[in-house]
Amino acid sequence: MTDALDPSALDPADMREQYRTAEFLEADLAADPMEQFARWFKEAADSAAVVEPNAMIVSTATPGGRPSSRTVLLKHYDERGFVFFTNYGSRKGSELDSNPYVSLLFPWHPVARQVLVTGTATRVGRDETAAYFRTRPHGSQLGAWASEQSSVIASRAELLARYEELAARYPEGEQVPVPPHWGGFRVAPDTVEFWQGHENRLHDRLRYVRDGEAWRVERLAP
C-alpha cells in the first residue's frame, strides 16, 4: 500500500525556531491588562514584521462544548474590553448568543509574542455598531448585506449576483443602511496572558486574573 502523502513532504517535527528575546518580568507589567495590551499592541503595529497586528483568533463553543475558531479583526479596545463585528447569524454569533464564553488569541509570532484572553462576550449597542459601520468602505458595507455568513450557498456566482444587486440598489455615494443582523461583540476579559518566547522553550508567561474589581498577576510555567 502506497503512502497517501508525498514522502518528500516537509516534516513539521523538524521545524524549530529559537526565540532570542529579553526577559519579560513582573516589574515590566502595567497596572492593568488593557494598559499592558496597549503597549504590546503598539509595539506589534510598529514592527514591520507583524502583518495585521489586529488579527486575532476568536474561539467559541456550543452549549455542549464543541469549539470552533476563526480569525477576526479587532476593531476597538478600551478599559471595558475588546470589540469585533460580525453577522449575528454566523456560527460565532449564534454560539456566542447561546454560550457567551470566548477566548481571543493575538499571534504575533514574528516578535515572539502572543496575547491570550478569556472572557465573556456581549453585544454592543446599535449606536456603536452604526458608528463603526459608517466607517467601513462602501464595498464592505454591501458585503455585510450580501453574505449570510456561515450559511451554505450553491456557488460563488450566487454570492456575487447578490452583491451586484445590492451595488445597483445602493451605488457609491449613497448611504447603505446598517443590517439588523450585523453588529459588534465586546469581550470583557477575565484573564489576559502575555506570552514572550525564549530560548530552550523557557518562555515567560504572565497572566492577569480578575479578582473582584482588581487584578492579580501570576506566572505560568512554559
C-alpha positions as CSV (number, residue, x, y, z in Angstrom):
1,M,0.0,0.0,0.0
2,T,1.5,3.3,-1.0
3,D,1.6,6.3,1.3
4,A,-1.2,8.8,0.7
5,L,1.2,11.7,1.3
6,D,4.3,12.7,-0.7
7,P,7.3,11.1,1.1
8,S,9.3,14.2,0.2
9,A,6.9,16.5,2.1
10,L,8.3,18.6,4.9
11,D,8.3,17.1,8.3
12,P,6.8,19.6,10.8
13,A,8.6,17.8,13.7
14,D,11.9,19.1,12.3
15,M,10.8,22.7,12.2
16,R,12.2,24.6,15.2
17,E,12.7,28.3,16.0
18,Q,14.9,29.6,18.8
19,Y,13.4,32.7,20.2
20,R,16.1,35.3,21.3
21,T,14.4,38.0,23.3
22,A,14.8,39.9,26.5
23,E,13.3,38.6,29.7
24,F,9.8,39.7,30.5
25,L,9.4,40.2,34.2
26,E,6.6,41.2,36.6
27,A,8.3,44.5,37.1
28,D,7.8,45.3,33.4
29,L,4.0,45.0,33.7
30,A,1.5,47.8,33.6
31,A,-1.0,48.2,36.4
32,D,-3.8,46.6,34.4
33,P,-4.0,44.3,31.4
34,M,-5.6,46.7,29.0
35,E,-2.8,49.2,29.5
36,Q,-0.3,46.4,29.0
37,F,-2.1,45.3,25.9
38,A,-1.9,48.8,24.5
39,R,1.9,48.8,25.0
40,W,2.4,45.5,23.2
41,F,-0.2,46.3,20.5
42,K,1.7,49.4,19.6
43,E,5.0,47.6,19.5
44,A,3.5,44.9,17.3
45,A,2.0,47.6,15.0
46,D,5.3,49.4,14.8
47,S,7.1,46.2,13.8
48,A,7.3,45.8,10.0
49,A,7.4,42.0,10.5
50,V,3.9,41.8,12.0
51,V,1.2,41.7,9.4
52,E,-2.3,42.9,10.6
53,P,-1.5,43.1,14.3
54,N,-5.2,43.5,15.0
55,A,-5.9,40.0,13.6
56,M,-7.0,37.6,16.4
57,I,-8.2,34.1,16.6
58,V,-11.7,34.0,18.2
59,S,-12.7,30.7,19.7
60,T,-16.3,30.0,20.7
61,A,-18.2,26.9,21.7
62,T,-21.7,25.5,21.6
63,P,-23.6,25.0,24.8
64,G,-22.5,21.3,24.6
65,G,-18.8,22.3,24.4
66,R,-18.0,21.8,20.8
67,P,-15.5,24.5,19.9
68,S,-14.8,26.5,16.7
69,S,-12.2,29.1,15.8
70,R,-11.6,31.7,13.1
71,T,-9.5,34.8,12.5
72,V,-11.3,38.1,13.1
73,L,-10.1,41.7,13.1
74,L,-10.1,43.6,16.4
75,K,-11.8,47.0,15.8
76,H,-11.7,48.7,19.2
77,Y,-10.4,48.2,22.7
78,D,-10.6,50.1,25.9
79,E,-10.9,49.5,29.7
80,R,-14.1,47.6,29.0
81,G,-12.6,45.0,26.7
82,F,-12.1,44.0,23.1
83,V,-14.6,44.7,20.2
84,F,-15.1,42.9,16.9
85,F,-18.0,42.9,14.4
86,T,-19.8,40.1,12.7
87,N,-23.0,38.7,11.3
88,Y,-25.1,37.8,14.3
89,G,-26.4,34.8,12.4
90,S,-22.9,33.4,11.7
91,R,-21.6,30.4,13.6
92,K,-19.7,32.5,16.0
93,G,-22.6,34.9,16.5
94,S,-25.0,32.0,17.2
95,E,-22.6,30.3,19.5
96,L,-22.0,33.5,21.5
97,D,-25.7,34.1,21.9
98,S,-26.1,30.7,23.5
99,N,-22.7,30.4,25.2
100,P,-21.0,33.8,25.9
101,Y,-17.7,32.4,27.0
102,V,-15.0,33.2,24.5
103,S,-11.2,33.2,24.0
104,L,-9.1,35.5,21.9
105,L,-5.5,34.9,20.7
106,F,-3.2,37.5,19.1
107,P,-0.5,35.5,17.4
108,W,2.4,38.0,16.9
109,H,4.9,35.2,16.0
110,P,7.4,37.5,14.2
111,V,8.2,39.3,17.5
112,A,7.9,36.0,19.6
113,R,4.8,37.2,21.4
114,Q,1.2,36.2,22.0
115,V,-1.7,37.6,24.0
116,L,-4.3,35.2,25.1
117,V,-7.7,36.4,26.5
118,T,-10.6,34.6,28.1
119,G,-13.8,36.4,28.9
120,T,-17.5,36.9,28.3
121,A,-18.9,38.4,25.1
122,T,-22.0,40.7,25.0
123,R,-23.5,42.6,22.1
124,V,-22.5,46.3,21.7
125,G,-25.3,48.9,21.4
126,R,-26.8,49.6,18.0
127,D,-25.5,53.2,18.1
128,E,-21.9,51.9,18.5
129,T,-22.5,49.4,15.7
130,A,-23.9,52.1,13.4
131,A,-21.0,54.4,14.1
132,Y,-18.5,51.7,13.1
133,F,-20.5,50.6,10.1
134,R,-20.3,54.1,8.7
135,T,-16.5,53.9,8.7
136,R,-16.4,50.8,6.6
137,P,-15.6,51.0,2.8
138,H,-18.7,51.1,0.7
139,G,-18.0,47.6,-0.7
140,S,-17.6,46.2,2.8
141,Q,-21.0,47.7,3.8
142,L,-22.6,45.9,0.8
143,G,-20.8,42.7,1.7
144,A,-22.4,42.7,5.1
145,W,-25.8,42.5,3.4
146,A,-24.7,40.2,0.6
147,S,-23.3,37.4,2.7
148,E,-25.4,35.2,5.0
149,Q,-22.3,34.3,6.8
150,S,-21.7,30.6,7.6
151,S,-24.8,29.5,5.6
152,V,-24.4,27.0,2.8
153,I,-24.6,28.6,-0.7
154,A,-24.7,26.9,-4.1
155,S,-21.8,28.8,-5.7
156,R,-19.7,31.9,-5.7
157,A,-21.7,33.2,-8.6
158,E,-24.7,33.3,-6.3
159,L,-22.9,35.4,-3.8
160,L,-21.6,37.8,-6.5
161,A,-25.0,38.1,-8.0
162,R,-26.4,39.2,-4.6
163,Y,-23.6,41.7,-4.3
164,E,-24.2,43.2,-7.7
165,E,-27.9,43.5,-7.0
166,L,-27.1,45.5,-3.8
167,A,-24.5,47.6,-5.6
168,A,-27.2,48.6,-8.1
169,R,-29.6,49.5,-5.3
170,Y,-27.0,51.4,-3.2
171,P,-24.4,52.9,-5.7
172,E,-21.2,54.5,-4.4
173,G,-22.1,57.7,-2.5
174,E,-25.5,56.5,-1.3
175,Q,-25.9,55.6,2.3
176,V,-26.2,51.8,3.0
177,P,-28.5,51.0,5.9
178,V,-27.0,49.1,8.8
179,P,-28.0,45.4,8.6
180,P,-30.2,44.4,11.6
181,H,-28.4,41.1,11.6
182,W,-25.0,42.6,11.9
183,G,-23.1,44.2,14.8
184,G,-20.5,44.1,17.4
185,F,-19.5,42.0,20.4
186,R,-17.4,43.2,23.3
187,V,-15.3,40.7,25.2
188,A,-14.9,41.7,28.8
189,P,-11.7,39.8,29.9
190,D,-11.5,37.5,33.0
191,T,-7.8,36.6,32.2
192,V,-5.2,38.2,29.9
193,E,-2.0,36.3,29.4
194,F,1.2,37.9,27.9
195,W,3.5,35.3,26.4
196,Q,7.1,36.1,25.5
197,G,9.1,33.4,23.7
198,H,12.6,32.5,24.8
199,E,15.4,30.1,24.0
200,N,15.0,26.4,25.0
201,R,11.3,26.9,25.3
202,L,11.7,28.7,28.7
203,H,9.1,31.2,27.8
204,D,7.8,34.0,30.0
205,R,4.0,33.7,30.7
206,L,2.5,36.4,32.9
207,R,-1.3,36.3,33.3
208,Y,-3.6,38.9,34.8
209,V,-6.6,37.3,36.6
210,R,-9.6,39.4,37.5
211,D,-10.0,39.5,41.3
212,G,-13.2,41.4,42.1
213,E,-12.6,44.9,40.9
214,A,-8.9,44.5,40.8
215,W,-6.3,42.2,39.0
216,R,-3.7,39.9,40.3
217,V,-0.8,38.6,38.3
218,E,0.5,35.1,38.2
219,R,3.4,33.5,36.4
220,L,2.8,30.3,34.5
221,A,5.3,27.6,33.7
222,P,6.0,27.4,29.9
